[in-house]
Amino acid sequence: MAILDNESVERSRGRSLTPPLARAIARRNANPSLAPKPRGQVQDEVNLVTRLQAGDHAALEQAFNLYSGKLYNVALRILNDQCDAEEVLQDVFLTAFRKANSFQGNSQFSTWLYRLTVNAALGRIRRSKKAKEVEYAEFLPRFQHDGHHAVRPVVDWSDTLDERYAKNEIQELLAKALEQLKPTDKTVIVLSDLEGLSDKEIAAATGLTVSAVKTRLHRARLFLRGKLAVQLGYAAA
């Protein structure tokens, strides 16, 4: 399914794409690996936002060219479904264009787009009710009353991975583990460990506090490590 899935999809939603956005999406469909333009080759965010707020369709196309690559990756990693990610991306840029005046400039424009993307992706998950979560406790470290690990010895199994498993096998195991995270926890992992956003940027993109982001990251990473350990035949400790 292409990001632009025929005019019938848009008619069913009671809206239509602007010609510049349709052209930008068509180019991306023709070349899915199309990289966003470096920041130095476009006007700064302030001018871009000003043009969007004035209803400049060319600015919308420019914003799509600049940000669509990263936003699509975020949506795809959260949803794990190409069609859903493409629809989220389309919705995000339509929303950004129509609601550009609601952007107050309290954060970077790119952070606002991240938030629109996260909200759209998580909303899609809530509506679909397809999320398959597991209880974290089984895969988190266990401690004795004195604070020491309940399982001894604690083995650093990560150094032996390449000896037993090919890189693609490890990536497959990790991808399956990611799918078992709670949607918000998965989102902060994606934004932090895969997209490289700071805790502050993640907080702005998700609506969480910075401390909540830190807590969720820590717990999610412990779960992922424990899950991988169990799958590789080690204790979750």
Protein Blocks (a to p, Z undefined) as FASTA:
>chain_A
ZZbgcjklmmmnopacdfklmmmmmmmmmmmmlccddfklpccfklmmmmmmnopaklmm
mmmmmmmmmmmmmmmmmnopaklmmmmmmmmmmmmmmmmmmpgolacfklmmmmmmmmmm
mmmmmmnopaccddfklmgccddfkopafbdcdddfklmmmmmpcfklmmmmmmmmmmmp
cfklmmmmmmmmmnopafklmmmmnopafklmmmmmmmmmmmmmmmmmmmnopafZZ
